[in-house]
Amino acid sequence: MAKRRDDGGGAATTARLLIFSGRPDPQWSVGGGELSELLGLVKGVLGREESNRPPQGGLGYRGFLVSQLPVDERPTDIEVFRGVVTEKAGPRTRHWRDTGGIERWLLRQARSRGHGATLDSEGVNEAPEGRS
């Protein structure tokens, strides 16, 4: 499946809720004001507080994958799970503590796009304040 392009000619930023096994995970494009808001959160986290890698997810909720995020003029992919943001820029992978509430923000986005029942069925609540 080809990625939709944004107005700037680059690949569109997408968020994917990692929750299913054996069928496609829900995903959506992030653009406009939402992209600006997400970028602000991400830029406030990357490079701040290093973290250990997150626990490995099993069946059910495994966090989010955000692809083609235009951080510092280069596309970056991040995974967010259990309070850890995993930055995948080129060949390197780094882990940062989610001090900006990125996972909480993405959970709210998923719910606003109609995925609340899916999250509820997996026992996923919004991450508590202070720990995304």
C-alpha positions in Angstrom: 0.0 0.0 0.0 1.5 3.4 -1.0 1.7 6.1 1.6 -0.3 9.2 1.0 1.8 12.3 0.5 1.5 15.4 2.4 1.4 18.9 0.9 5.2 19.1 1.1 5.8 16.2 -1.2 7.2 13.9 1.5 5.6 10.7 2.8 2.7 11.4 5.1 3.1 10.9 8.8 1.0 8.0 10.0 0.2 6.6 13.5 -0.5 2.9 13.9 -2.2 1.5 17.0 -0.3 -1.8 17.6 -3.0 -4.0 19.1 -4.0 -6.9 16.8 -2.5 -10.2 15.9 -3.4 -11.8 12.6 -5.2 -8.8 11.2 -4.2 -5.2 10.2 -3.7 -2.7 13.0 -5.7 0.5 12.9 -3.7 3.4 11.4 -4.4 7.0 10.4 -2.7 10.0 8.9 -1.5 12.8 11.2 -1.4 16.3 9.6 -2.0 19.9 10.1 -2.4 21.1 13.7 -2.3 17.6 15.1 1.1 17.0 13.5 2.4 20.3 14.9 1.2 19.3 18.4 2.7 15.8 18.1 6.0 17.3 16.8 6.1 19.6 19.8 5.7 16.7 22.2 8.3 14.6 20.4 10.9 17.3 20.2 10.5 17.8 23.9 11.3 14.2 24.6 14.0 13.1 22.1 17.5 13.7 23.5 16.3 14.5 27.0 16.1 11.5 29.4 17.5 8.2 28.2 15.7 5.1 29.1 16.0 1.3 29.0 14.1 -0.3 26.2 10.4 -0.9 26.9 9.2 -4.3 28.0 8.4 -6.6 25.0 4.7 -6.5 24.2 2.9 -9.8 23.8 -0.6 -10.3 22.5 -2.9 -7.3 22.7 -1.8 -3.7 23.1 1.9 -3.0 22.2 1.8 0.8 21.9 2.1 2.9 18.8 4.3 3.2 15.7 4.5 6.7 14.3 6.1 6.7 10.8 7.7 9.4 8.7 7.7 12.0 11.5 9.6 15.1 10.1 11.9 15.7 13.0 14.8 18.1 12.3 14.2 17.9 8.5 14.6 14.1 8.4 12.0 11.4 8.5 12.0 9.6 11.8 10.0 6.6 13.1 9.1 6.3 16.7 7.5 3.6 18.8 5.8 4.5 22.0 5.0 1.9 24.7 4.7 1.9 28.5 6.3 5.3 28.9 9.3 4.8 26.6 9.8 6.4 23.2 12.0 4.4 20.9 13.6 6.6 18.2 14.5 4.9 14.9 16.4 7.3 12.8 18.5 5.6 10.1 20.5 2.7 11.5 20.4 3.8 15.2 17.8 3.1 17.8 17.6 5.1 21.0 15.2 5.0 23.9 13.9 8.0 25.8 11.5 8.4 28.8 8.2 9.7 27.6 8.2 12.9 29.7 6.0 14.7 27.2 2.9 12.5 27.3 3.2 11.2 23.8 1.6 7.8 24.5 -1.3 9.6 26.4 -1.8 11.9 23.4 -1.8 9.0 21.0 -4.3 7.1 23.1 -6.6 10.1 23.0 -6.2 10.3 19.2 -7.0 6.6 18.9 -10.2 7.0 21.0 -11.2 10.1 19.0 -11.0 8.0 15.8 -13.3 5.4 17.1 -10.9 2.8 18.5 -12.0 3.2 22.1 -13.9 -0.1 22.2 -10.8 -1.9 20.9 -8.7 -0.3 23.6 -11.2 -1.0 26.3 -11.5 -4.7 25.3 -7.7 -5.0 25.8 -7.9 -3.2 29.2 -6.0 -0.1 27.9 -6.7 3.1 29.8 -5.1 6.5 29.3 -1.6 6.6 30.8 -1.7 8.3 34.1 -0.3 11.8 34.5 3.4 11.9 35.0 3.9 8.5 33.4 2.9 8.1 29.8 
